[in-house]
Amino acid sequence: MSIDVEAVRRQTRGVLCVTHLNNARSSLAPGPVMDTVVGHLRREEQIGGYEAAEEAAERLEGVYSSLARLIGAGPDEIALAESGSRAWAAAVYGFPFVPGSRVLIGRSEYAGNVIALRQLARRNDLQIVVLDDDRYGQVDLEQLQRELERGHVAMVALTHVPMANGLVNPAAEVGRRCRAAGVMFVLDACQSVGQMPLDVQSLGCDVLAGTGRKFLRGPRGTAFLYIRAAVLERLEPAMLDGHSTVPTGAGGFEVRGDARRFESWETSAAGRLGLGRAVDYALALGLDAVQERVVGLADQLRGELAAVPGVTVHDRGITRCGIVTFSVKGTDARNIRSRLAEHRINVSVAPLPSAQADSIPTGTRQGEDLVVRASVHYYNTETEVQRLVGFLR
Ligand SMILES: *Cc1c(COP(=O)(O)O)cnc(C)c1O
């Protein structure tokens, strides 16, 4: 079934205000999602925060089941978090690193994850090995294989869809190799969840982190973590509280037996309900249909951009997604973004794909290393894509 674009646009109030090609940063949420958030806040206002949560208890539990369905997991394997970074870090900081072991990452690993890994490397005397890209720009599977065979690998951490370069990494292939080597596989799915079908069984990941506000179209400040039941006992949260533990009598406690050991007690119930609504919304549309439309619009955009004099498209990879990166000769990416913003066309800037891993150490990027990132979603239209290209012309 394909997506009824008119219908989803009618449910997306923001399309009346802006041409939003910034879905990789934060999508326009559908009306039903924001109505869920605001509706719950109103109940908190009317009857009290805990009382409103009790009233919504079943729906709050349902958020776990919805996320589990979205990625082919069990509800006990899901934890909720306030950001994708925190979800990812909650699991990784809980890993029992053996000093001297190695962590393998890709060149386009999310910069925030790399910073966390560096802290862990310093603390645990780890070596971070950055795998090269293959000639298509995706993680080099042959080098991965060699490094796995070399041994002493604690973990492989991969970003499924890098922030900027348009490609989808061959995560299932990485998962297969990690499983064969008996190595923990941590997948950052913050940019892939919501724009394509994900299944943790076929991806072969032990840990997966996703965020709510990007392609899932959830509210800000929402995210989730998947932990495969079989590895849960190996991961002890770096921080514990009354929610992540159970009392054992005589003042003792033990860590919870499900993925919620990585949660903390206090949270935005409204945000969680909104996230659940966003997941249900995506499931109702069908992630296959979502991906088909997203890839179609992104291909249209790449094609039209390539025909504009002075414009270079930087995307790489074999399998492409809704992220499109480009630069305009002689014009700074930030300048383009702000001029597009004057016309209510939303895009963002991102580091040049080939500069990503190299710029991680300094974290400072010069203007010439930046590209424009336009990211489409299924509710965007061919006309909106043409509006962007027309402006650039
Ligand atoms: C946005 C993003 C994150 C972090 O998610 P937050 O919710 O902003 O913490 C991690 N990885 C990738 C690839 C991202 O694009």
The ligand as an SDF file (V2000), in Angstrom:
LIG
                    3D

 15 15  0  0  0  0  0  0  0  0999 V2000
   20.8400   12.6140   16.2920 C   0  0  0  0  0  0  0  0  0  0  0  0
   21.7430   11.4520   16.3210 C   0  0  0  0  0  0  0  0  0  0  0  0
   22.1250   10.8590   17.5280 C   0  0  0  0  0  0  0  0  0  0  0  0
   21.7640   11.4160   18.8820 C   0  0  0  0  0  0  0  0  0  0  0  0
   20.4180   11.4560   19.1260 O   0  0  0  0  0  0  0  0  0  0  0  0
   19.9170   12.5400   20.2050 P   0  0  0  0  0  0  0  0  0  0  0  0
   18.5010   12.1740   20.4280 O   0  0  0  0  0  0  0  0  0  0  0  0
   20.1430   13.8820   19.5750 O   0  0  0  0  0  0  0  0  0  0  0  0
   20.7610   12.3570   21.4120 O   0  0  0  0  0  0  0  0  0  0  0  0
   22.9290    9.7520   17.4850 C   0  0  0  0  0  0  0  0  0  0  0  0
   23.3430    9.2370   16.3210 N   0  0  0  0  0  0  0  0  0  0  0  0
   22.9950    9.7630   15.1380 C   0  0  0  0  0  0  0  0  0  0  0  0
   23.4630    9.1210   13.8810 C   0  0  0  0  0  0  0  0  0  0  0  0
   22.1950   10.8990   15.0970 C   0  0  0  0  0  0  0  0  0  0  0  0
   21.8790   11.4420   13.9270 O   0  0  0  0  0  0  0  0  0  0  0  0
  1  2  1  0
  2  3  1  0
  2 14  2  0
  3  4  1  0
  3 10  2  0
  4  5  1  0
  5  6  1  0
  6  7  2  0
  6  8  1  0
  6  9  1  0
 10 11  1  0
 11 12  2  0
 12 13  1  0
 12 14  1  0
 14 15  1  0
M  END
$$$$
